[in-house]
Amino acid sequence: MGTPDPARRPRPFPQPPAGFDDPLEMLFGCHRRIEKQLETLRRLRAHLDAKGIDAEASAAAESVLRYFRKAAVDHHQDEEQDVFPLLETRIADEAEKARFHALRARLETEHRKLEESWARVKKPLEGIAEGLMRTLAEADVAALAGSYTAHIRAEEETLRELFRYLDARDLEALGRSMAARRSAPFPPRSSAA
């Protein structure tokens, strides 16, 4: 089974979620919420096999739908419209820029594939949320979960390192854009000297 990834170990005390003033940790926090929703999706599939459709199944389906309809879309937009273009302008070294271009193309292609996988799961979830018995194909759930797991790992292995190219103004601009996308307030600047 291998050695557990230290980044995935549960912390002894829950950490407060990152705010828009820390855009990298906000992105990683979104990853944790995606993982949580994928776990709900796996449990829902097992629940349907064991108990069929009930209020608990409908509520779980609605929770997953709500998250992936808005928050997951916002997350991909954060990366494609803000993070990736900004990094592209900040990486000066040509060899590093070429590596980043390849990474960006790969991650954006994965986003499209994740959207396709989500589309296969979304339709049955909509019926389940309405209290209708629908087949939630194990292969479709496994494909979505597996693709997200690999995608998240790839992003987290690279983004932390790439964020070294960004300065405080860049991070604030990213945070402000992420907040605006969600119609949320951006934290005010500290008046401490």
MOJO-V486603 format. One line per field, one symbol per residue. ss: DSSP state (H for helix, E for strand, - for the rest). phi: phi as a letter, one per 20 degrees, with the letter a starting at -180 (. if undefined). burial: b if it has 16 or more other C-alpha atoms within 10 Angstrom, else e. A space follows every 50 residues. Layout:
# MOJO-V486603
ss = ???
phi = ???
burial = ???
This chain:
# MOJO-V486603
ss = -----HHH--------------HHHHHHHHHHHHHHHHHHHHHHHHHHHH H---HHHHHHHHHHHHHHHHHHHHHHHHHHHHHHHHHHHH---HHHHHHH HHHHHHHHHHHHHHHHHHHHHHHHHHHHH--------HHHHHHHHHHHHH HHHHHHHHHHHHHHH--HHHHHHHHHHHHHH------------
phi = .neffffeffefcfefffdffcffffffffffffgfffffffffgffffe cmfbffffffffffggfffdfffgfffgffecffffggfeeeffffffff gffggfffffgfffffffgfefgffffffenefcedfgffffffffffgf ffgffffdfgfffffedfffffffffffffgdldfegfffefe
burial = eeeeeeeeeeeeeeeeeebbbebbebbbbbbeebbebbebbbebbeebee eebeeebbbbbbbbbeebeeebebbbbbbbebbbebbbebbeeeeebeeb eebbeebeebbeebbebbebbbebbbbbbbbbbbebeeeebebbbebbee bbeebeeebeeebeebeeebbbbbbbbbbeeeeeebeeeeeee
